[in-house]
């Protein structure tokens, strides 16, 4: 199967209203490419389809949108160097979330041009005569995909971009009417995905191309989300205001059943997809684009042109994949010593283009609750080890230079050699002697007698020093013997959808009352995932082979009665830090229950005293504000703009 090299080609015919804030996207190609006749040619259709894959890079891996999907949940809070973009998302008194600072604008600005492109292909491709239904189905998938992300984030959004509902628009418009949530689902998302499932191939036409399986996953997820919306267990308001009834007369239970049926059908008919043998392999950089990954925003280290970004320096903006920097603290501040008497300070862990290290930004941090509670089992369950970097190893010789020492002196004035641990985040809360302030380590880490590595306990995790997210870390094959290019945006794909999520979708629908198949109860489905989590082939932070099968013990530890909270806990263990969590908590209306408080220590080196932080999560926050740029672009009165905005954000 040939590789699909995606060139940045994001844009479409004029829909001025929905392009505010994304001029960098529009400048990628000359405007003449997007005149109305463009999609009446085979070249135009192929170009439009290519742009649909490329548009994913303006959303996924874009760190400010990534922040909007995680910060403020039970998974993530802001870190020491966070600016307003990150702090306001935490809803913990760091500023108000407004239409001007909510970074959900990234999704709005990228999705609507792509939706219009999709409509152009769907309307015109048949007239070309050589475009297959399978190709048109790719456009239908992406139109549904974008609308699904939008409706979860903002509530009801416009189906009419200026030429009629779901019509290709070629003229700039400055008026807009928002459709209701049921209209977006039943007129756009469900029909497009049903057609896509019917017409898409089982295996992608190109590497990374959309398939029946990914369309089934999104249809099942859309059914599941809409069923929760209809049920509305905590009476969360919707907007535009509308009764929680289905236009087709179906109830929530019908949609939960559909979600279960579609998800299990995808599991039973996977095409080329399957679970990886171990959790470690799912997110291992050298194993990218593996059989578990259904959809990703692609990047490459082979060509700046096809990567759509520099291979040597990251811009800190789309289409770079720079999300992985955000939960990476400044580990390069760790100090070891050239001499046994504690003189000759030097950086023993240097910035490297490797999955365990990478470029520090210190904008987002895991909470203590995550380390102590979500990942309470760090022995049987491999997912903590396959999620975080908890051991920082000496790499100073890779920095080059002359008179490179063979050893340095570290905690307890003991020697450390290249490749050995310099700092370890412990799995449990052992007694630790911490310094006052930055101390000998320069980052406030403690010492335990007999250990050469500095240590920090789970209860000592702070906004400035914490385990970094390993799974999104840098992976390159061109480092040679040196540190490589750690300042570049990641050349790895950003994973968007995984085969494993089908098990969670089906299990959640089963808990909500769907009639199950033999061997596919909620317990059965969750245990497939937990059994895999118990299989080790490599100890990531131990940096050594570890062939252990704890599957039986993992299954034995699963509660016999599965509830929504347990599914959400398992989802967090499986997908931590991948951008799922805000959507999960909003869908199930568990956000306030699970994320209203969290524990973390402060902003200064040496601060290991955790405090409990309280968030003010209001019902209004279950929808993000319509972006300020959108409101300012519309030719409306102040009253009309206020009515267009989600309640509470005016």
C-alpha positions in Angstrom: 0.0 0.0 0.0 1.5 3.3 -1.0 2.1 6.0 1.6 -0.1 9.1 1.5 2.1 12.2 1.7 -0.2 15.0 2.8 0.5 18.5 1.5 -1.0 21.4 3.4 -4.0 22.4 1.2 -6.5 23.7 3.7 -9.1 26.2 2.3 -12.1 26.5 0.2 -14.4 28.9 -1.7 -15.2 32.0 0.2 -17.2 31.7 3.4 -15.8 34.8 5.0 -17.9 34.4 8.2 -16.2 31.2 9.2 -12.6 32.0 8.3 -11.8 34.7 10.9 -8.7 33.8 12.9 -7.2 31.3 10.4 -5.6 33.5 7.8 -2.4 31.4 8.2 -4.4 28.5 6.8 -5.7 30.4 3.8 -2.3 31.6 2.8 -1.1 28.1 2.1 -2.3 28.1 -1.5 -3.4 30.7 -4.1 -7.1 31.6 -4.0 -7.6 30.7 -7.6 -7.5 27.0 -6.6 -10.8 27.5 -4.8 -13.1 29.0 -7.4 -16.4 27.2 -7.7 -15.4 25.1 -10.7 -12.5 23.6 -8.9 -14.5 20.7 -7.5 -16.0 19.8 -10.9 -12.7 18.3 -12.0 -11.0 15.1 -10.9 -7.9 17.0 -9.9 -10.1 19.3 -7.8 -11.8 16.5 -6.0 -8.5 14.8 -5.3 -7.0 18.1 -4.0 -10.0 18.7 -1.9 -9.8 15.2 -0.3 -6.1 15.8 0.4 -6.9 19.0 2.1 -9.3 17.2 4.4 -6.5 15.0 5.8 -4.2 18.1 6.0 -6.8 20.1 8.0 -6.5 17.7 10.9 -3.0 19.2 11.6 -4.6 22.5 12.3 -6.5 21.0 15.2 -4.7 17.9 16.5 -1.2 18.6 17.8 -2.1 22.3 18.0 -1.2 22.8 21.6 -3.7 25.5 22.5 -6.6 23.4 21.3 -5.0 20.4 23.0 -5.1 22.4 26.2 -8.8 23.2 25.7 -9.6 19.4 25.7 -7.7 18.6 29.0 -6.9 21.5 31.3 -9.7 21.9 33.9 -10.5 18.1 33.9 -9.4 15.6 36.5 -6.4 14.8 34.3 -4.7 18.1 33.9 -4.2 21.5 35.5 -2.0 24.5 34.5 1.7 24.3 35.1 4.1 27.0 36.4 4.8 28.8 33.1 1.2 28.7 31.8 -0.2 31.9 30.3 -3.8 33.0 30.2 -4.7 30.5 27.5 -4.0 27.7 29.9 -4.9 29.2 33.3 -8.5 30.3 32.4 -9.3 26.7 31.2 -8.6 25.5 34.7 -11.7 27.3 36.1 -9.9 27.7 39.4 -9.8 31.5 39.9 -7.1 32.2 37.4 -9.3 34.4 35.2 -12.6 34.1 33.4 -13.1 32.0 30.4 -14.3 34.3 27.6 -15.0 34.3 23.9 -11.7 36.1 23.4 -9.4 33.6 25.3 -11.1 30.2 24.9 -8.9 28.3 22.6 -11.8 26.2 21.3 -11.6 28.9 18.5 -8.9 26.6 16.9 -11.6 24.0 16.2 -14.1 26.6 14.9 -11.6 28.2 12.5 -10.4 24.9 11.0 -13.6 23.0 10.9 -15.9 25.2 8.9 -13.7 25.7 5.8 -13.2 21.9 5.7 -17.0 21.4 6.0 -17.5 23.6 3.0 -14.8 21.8 1.1 -16.6 18.5 1.9 -19.9 19.9 0.7 -18.2 21.1 -2.6 -16.9 17.6 -3.2 -20.2 15.9 -2.3 -22.2 18.2 -4.6 -19.9 18.2 -7.6 -18.0 14.9 -7.6 -20.8 12.9 -9.3 -20.7 15.2 -12.3 -17.1 14.4 -12.9 -18.0 10.9 -13.8 -14.8 9.2 -12.6 -15.1 9.8 -8.9 -16.1 6.7 -7.0 -18.7 6.6 -4.1 -15.8 5.5 -1.9 -14.0 8.8 -2.5 -17.1 10.9 -2.0 -17.6 8.9 1.3 -14.3 10.3 2.5 -15.7 13.8 2.2 -18.9 12.7 4.0 -16.8 11.2 6.8 -14.9 14.4 7.3 -18.0 16.6 7.2 -19.6 14.5 9.9 -16.4 14.3 11.8 -16.1 18.1 12.0 -19.7 18.7 12.8 -19.5 16.1 15.6 -16.5 17.9 17.2 -18.3 21.2 16.8 -21.6 20.1 18.3 -19.9 18.6 21.3 -17.9 21.8 21.9 -20.4 24.6 21.1 -23.9 23.0 21.0 -25.9 23.7 17.9 -23.9 25.2 15.1 -24.8 26.4 11.5 -25.6 23.9 8.8 -26.1 26.7 6.4 -22.9 28.4 5.5 -24.6 30.8 3.1 -26.0 28.7 0.3 -28.5 26.5 2.2 -28.2 23.7 4.7 -25.2 21.4 3.9 -24.7 23.2 0.6 -21.4 24.3 -0.9 -21.1 28.1 -0.5 -19.1 30.2 -2.9 -20.0 33.7 -1.8 -18.8 35.6 1.3 -21.6 35.9 3.9 -21.8 37.8 7.2 -25.0 36.4 8.6 -25.5 33.1 10.4 -28.2 31.1 12.1 -27.3 28.3 14.5 -29.2 25.0 14.1 -30.2 23.0 17.2 -28.3 20.0 18.5 -30.8 17.5 17.3 -30.7 19.1 13.8 -26.9 18.9 13.6 -27.0 15.2 14.6 -30.0 14.0 12.5 -29.5 16.1 9.4 -25.7 16.1 9.1 -23.7 13.7 11.4 -25.8 10.5 11.3 -26.7 10.5 7.5 -23.1 11.3 6.5 -21.6 8.6 8.7 -24.2 6.0 7.6 -23.3 6.7 4.0 -19.6 6.6 4.8 -19.9 3.2 6.4 -21.7 1.8 3.4 -19.3 3.3 0.8 -15.9 3.3 2.5 -13.5 0.4 2.0 -12.5 -1.9 4.9 -8.9 -1.0 4.3 -7.9 2.6 3.5 -7.1 3.5 -0.1 -3.9 5.0 1.2 -1.9 4.6 4.4 -3.9 6.5 7.0 -7.0 6.8 4.8 -10.4 6.6 6.4 -12.2 3.3 6.5 -15.5 1.6 7.5 -14.0 1.0 10.9 -13.2 4.6 11.7 -16.7 5.6 10.4 -18.3 3.0 12.6 -16.3 4.3 15.6 -17.5 7.8 15.1 -21.1 6.8 14.4 -21.2 4.7 17.6 -19.6 7.6 19.5 -22.1 10.1 18.0 -25.0 7.8 18.9 -23.7 7.4 22.4 -23.1 11.2 22.9 -26.5 12.1 21.5 -28.2 9.5 23.8 -26.6 11.1 26.8 -27.8 14.5 25.5 -31.4 13.3 25.2 -31.3 11.7 28.7 -29.6 14.8 30.3 -29.3 13.3 33.8 -28.0 16.4 35.5 -30.3 18.9 33.7 -27.5 20.7 31.9 -28.8 23.5 29.6 -28.4 23.3 25.8 -28.2 26.0 23.2 -29.9 27.1 21.0 -32.6 26.2 23.5 -34.7 23.3 22.3 -36.6 20.4 23.8 -34.5 17.3 24.5 -36.5 15.3 22.0 -35.4 13.5 18.8 -37.0 14.7 15.5 -37.3 11.0 14.5 -39.2 10.0 17.6 -36.4 7.8 19.0 -35.5 7.9 22.7 -32.2 7.8 24.5 -32.4 4.1 25.0 -32.7 3.5 21.2 -29.5 5.5 20.6 -27.6 3.7 23.4 -28.5 0.4 21.7 -27.4 1.7 18.3 -24.1 2.8 19.8 -23.6 -0.7 21.2 -24.6 -2.5 18.0 -22.4 -0.3 15.8 -19.3 -0.5 18.1 -19.5 -4.3 18.5 -20.1 -4.7 14.7 -16.8 -2.8 14.2 -15.0 -5.1 16.8 -16.4 -8.1 15.0 -15.5 -6.8 11.5 -12.2 -5.0 12.1 -10.7 -5.0 8.7 -7.0 -4.5 9.0 -7.2 -3.1 12.6 -6.6 -4.8 15.9 -5.3 -4.2 19.4 -1.6 -4.1 19.8 -0.2 -6.9 22.0 1.0 -4.5 24.8 0.0 -1.0 25.9 3.6 0.1 25.5 3.5 -0.7 21.8 0.4 1.5 21.2 2.2 4.8 21.7 5.8 3.8 21.0 7.3 6.2 18.5 9.1 3.5 16.5 5.7 1.8 16.1 3.6 4.8 14.9 0.8 4.2 12.5 0.2 0.7 13.9 -2.8 -1.5 13.6 -4.6 0.1 16.6 -4.7 3.6 15.1 -7.7 4.4 13.0 -7.1 8.1 12.3 -4.2 10.5 12.8 -2.9 13.9 11.8 0.2 12.9 9.9 3.7 14.4 10.0 7.1 13.2 8.7 10.8 13.8 9.3 11.6 13.1 5.7 10.5 16.4 4.1 9.7 19.9 5.4 7.3 20.3 2.4 5.2 17.3 3.4 5.6 17.9 7.1 4.3 21.4 6.5 6.8 22.7 9.1 10.4 23.0 9.9 12.4 19.9 10.8 14.8 21.9 13.0 12.7 24.5 14.9 9.1 24.5 16.1 7.0 27.5 15.4 4.7 27.1 18.4 1.7 27.2 16.0 -0.2 25.1 13.6 0.3 23.0 11.5 3.2 21.9 13.8 2.6 19.0 16.1 3.7 20.7 19.4 1.1 19.4 21.9 3.7 17.1 23.5 5.8 20.1 24.7 3.0 21.3 27.0 3.3 18.7 29.7 7.1 18.6 29.5 8.7 20.5 32.5 12.2 22.0 32.3 14.2 18.9 33.3 17.4 20.5 31.9 17.6 22.5 35.1 18.6 19.3 37.0 22.2 19.6 38.2 24.8 17.0 38.9 28.5 17.7 39.8 31.9 17.1 38.3 33.5 16.7 41.7 32.7 14.5 44.6 32.7 17.5 46.9 29.7 19.0 45.1 31.5 21.5 43.0 31.4 21.9 39.2 27.7 22.0 38.6 26.6 20.7 35.2 23.5 19.7 33.3 23.5 15.9 33.3 20.1 15.6 31.5 20.2 17.7 28.4 17.4 18.6 26.0 17.2 15.7 23.5 14.9 14.8 20.6 13.7 11.6 22.3 10.4 10.3 23.5 11.3 10.4 27.2 12.6 14.0 27.0 11.9 16.6 24.2 11.3 20.3 24.3 10.1 21.8 27.7 7.3 24.3 28.0 5.8 23.7 31.5 2.3 24.8 30.5 0.2 21.8 31.7 0.7 19.3 34.6 -0.8 16.1 35.8 -2.5 16.4 39.3 -1.4 14.4 42.3 -4.8 12.6 42.1 -3.8 11.2 38.7 -0.6 9.7 39.9 -1.9 8.4 43.2 -5.5 7.4 42.3 -6.1 7.1 38.5 -2.8 5.1 38.2 -2.9 3.6 41.7 -1.8 0.2 40.3 1.7 0.7 38.9 2.9 -2.9 39.3 0.4 -5.1 37.5 -1.0 -2.4 35.2 1.5 -1.3 32.5 -0.3 1.9 31.6 1.4 4.3 34.1 4.8 3.1 32.8 3.5 3.5 29.2 2.1 7.0 29.8 4.7 9.0 31.7 8.4 9.5 31.9 9.2 9.0 35.6 13.0 8.3 35.3 15.3 10.9 33.8 18.6 9.4 32.7 22.0 11.0 32.2 22.7 11.9 28.5 25.4 14.6 28.8 27.9 12.9 26.4 25.5 13.4 23.5 26.0 17.2 23.9 29.5 16.8 22.5 32.4 19.0 23.4 35.9 18.2 24.9 36.9 16.7 28.2 33.6 14.9 28.6 33.5 13.3 32.0 32.8 9.6 32.3 30.9 10.0 35.6 29.2 12.8 37.5 28.2 13.0 41.2 24.6 13.2 42.1 22.4 12.4 45.1 24.3 11.4 48.3 27.5 12.4 46.3 27.2 9.0 44.6 28.4 8.5 41.0 26.1 8.4 38.0 27.1 7.2 34.5 25.6 7.9 31.1 22.2 6.2 30.8 21.7 5.8 34.6 18.9 7.5 36.5 19.6 11.1 37.6 16.0 11.8 38.9 13.2 9.4 39.6 9.5 10.1 40.4 8.8 7.3 42.9 5.7 5.0 42.5 4.8 5.4 46.2 5.1 7.9 49.0 8.3 6.9 50.8 10.0 9.1 53.4 12.2 11.6 51.6 14.5 14.3 52.8 13.7 17.3 50.7 15.9 20.5 50.6 14.8 24.0 51.4 14.4 25.6 48.0 16.1 24.3 44.9 18.8 22.4 46.8 21.7 20.4 45.4 19.6 19.1 42.5 18.6 22.7 41.5 15.0 21.6 41.1 14.2 20.9 44.8 14.3 17.1 44.5 15.0 14.9 47.6 17.4 12.2 48.5 17.0 8.7 49.9 20.0 7.0 51.6 21.9 4.7 49.3 20.4 6.1 46.1 22.4 8.0 43.5 19.3 9.4 41.9 17.3 12.4 43.2 13.8 11.5 44.1 10.3 13.0 44.3 7.3 11.2 45.8 3.8 11.3 44.2 2.6 13.6 47.0 5.4 16.0 46.1 4.4 16.7 42.5 4.1 20.4 41.8 3.3 22.8 39.0 7.0 23.1 38.2 8.3 19.5 38.6 6.2 16.5 37.6 6.3 13.3 35.4 6.2 14.3 31.8 3.8 12.8 29.2 5.9 10.1 27.5 3.3 8.9 25.0 3.3 12.1 22.9 7.0 12.6 23.1 9.4 13.2 20.2 10.6 10.3 18.1 13.1 10.8 15.3 15.6 8.5 13.5 18.0 11.2 12.5 19.6 12.1 15.8 22.8 10.2 15.1 25.0 10.1 18.2 23.9 13.5 19.4 20.9 15.2 20.9 19.1 15.7 17.5 16.6 18.4 16.9 14.6 18.7 20.1 13.3 22.2 19.3 11.4 21.2 16.2 7.7 20.3 16.2 7.1 16.6 16.6 7.4 14.7 13.3 5.2 12.0 14.7 1.6 11.7 13.7 -0.9 12.9 16.3 -3.2 10.0 17.0 -6.9 10.9 16.9 -8.9 7.6 17.0 -8.0 4.2 18.3 -9.5 0.7 17.8 -9.5 0.3 21.5 -12.1 3.0 22.0 -14.7 0.7 20.4 -14.6 -1.5 23.5 -15.2 1.5 25.8 -18.1 2.8 23.7 -19.8 -0.5 23.6 -19.2 -1.0 27.4 -20.6 2.5 28.2 -23.7 1.8 26.1 -24.1 -1.5 27.9 -24.0 0.2 31.3 -26.7 2.6 30.0 -29.0 -0.4 29.3 -28.2 -1.6 25.8 -28.9 -5.3 25.3 -25.6 -7.1 25.0 -24.3 -10.0 22.9 -22.8 -13.1 24.4 -19.3 -12.5 25.5 -19.6 -8.7 25.1 -21.1 -7.5 28.4 -19.6 -4.3 29.8 -17.4 -6.5 32.1 -16.3 -8.6 29.1 -15.4 -5.6 27.0 -13.5 -3.7 29.8 -11.6 -6.9 30.7 -10.2 -7.2 27.1 -8.6 -3.8 27.6 -7.5 -4.5 31.2 -6.0 -7.9 30.2 -3.9 -6.2 27.6 -2.8 -3.6 30.1 -1.4 -6.4 32.3 0.9 -7.6 29.5 4.4 -6.2 29.6 7.2 -6.7 27.1 9.4 -3.8 28.2 9.8 -1.7 31.3 9.8 1.8 29.8 11.1 3.7 32.8 13.3 0.9 33.9 14.7 0.8 30.4 14.9 -3.0 30.3 13.1 -6.0 28.9 10.2 -7.1 31.1 8.2 -10.1 29.8 5.4 -10.5 32.3 1.7 -11.4 31.9 -0.5 -10.0 34.6 -3.7 -10.4 32.6 -5.3 -12.8 35.0 -4.6 -10.6 38.0 -5.9 -7.6 36.2 -9.1 -9.3 35.3 -9.5 -10.6 38.9 -9.2 -7.0 40.1 -12.0 -5.7 37.9 -15.2 -5.1 39.9 -18.0 -7.4 38.8 -20.4 -4.5 38.5 -19.2 -1.9 36.0 -20.6 1.6 36.3 -20.0 4.9 34.5 -17.4 6.1 36.9 -15.4 2.9 36.5 -15.5 3.2 32.7 -14.4 6.8 33.0 -11.5 5.8 35.2 -10.5 3.1 32.8 -10.8 5.6 29.9 -8.4 7.9 31.7 -5.9 5.1 32.3 -6.1 4.1 28.6 -6.2 7.5 26.9 -4.6 9.8 29.5 -3.4 13.1 28.0 -4.6 12.3 24.5 -7.4 15.0 24.3 -10.4 12.8 25.2 -11.1 13.8 28.7 -13.1 17.1 28.5 -15.4 15.4 25.9 -15.8 12.3 28.2 -16.8 14.4 31.2 -19.1 16.6 29.3 -20.8 13.7 27.5 -21.5 11.9 30.8 -22.2 15.1 32.8 -19.6 13.9 35.3 -17.3 16.9 35.0 -18.2 18.7 38.3 -18.4 15.4 40.2 -15.0 14.2 39.1 -13.0 17.3 38.6 -14.2 20.0 41.0 -11.2 19.6 43.3 -7.6 18.4 42.8 -4.3 18.3 44.6 -0.9 19.7 43.6 2.0 21.5 45.1 3.0 25.0 44.2 5.1 26.9 41.6 8.5 27.0 43.3 11.4 24.5 43.4 11.4 22.7 46.7 7.6 23.2 47.3 6.4 19.6 47.9 3.4 20.5 50.1 0.2 19.7 48.2 -2.8 21.9 48.5 -6.4 21.2 47.4 -7.7 23.5 44.7 -11.4 24.0 44.1 -12.8 24.7 40.6 -16.0 26.6 39.9 -17.5 24.4 37.1 -20.9 25.9 36.2 -23.5 24.3 33.8 -22.6 27.0 31.3 -19.1 25.6 31.0 -20.4 22.5 29.4 -20.4 24.5 26.2 -17.5 26.6 25.1 -18.1 30.2 24.0 -18.5 31.0 20.3 -15.2 32.7 19.4 -14.9 36.5 19.6 -13.6 36.7 16.0 -16.7 35.0 14.8 -19.0 37.4 16.6 -17.1 40.4 15.3 -17.2 39.2 11.7 -21.0 39.0 11.6 -23.2 41.8 10.3 -25.6 41.8 13.3 -26.8 44.1 16.0 -25.4 43.8 19.4 -28.6 42.0 20.5 -28.3 39.5 17.7 -24.7 38.8 18.6 -25.7 38.3 22.2 -28.4 35.8 21.1 -25.9 34.0 18.9 -23.5 33.5 21.8 -23.8 30.6 24.3 -25.4 31.8 27.6 -23.2 33.1 30.3 -20.4 34.3 28.0 -21.8 37.7 27.0 
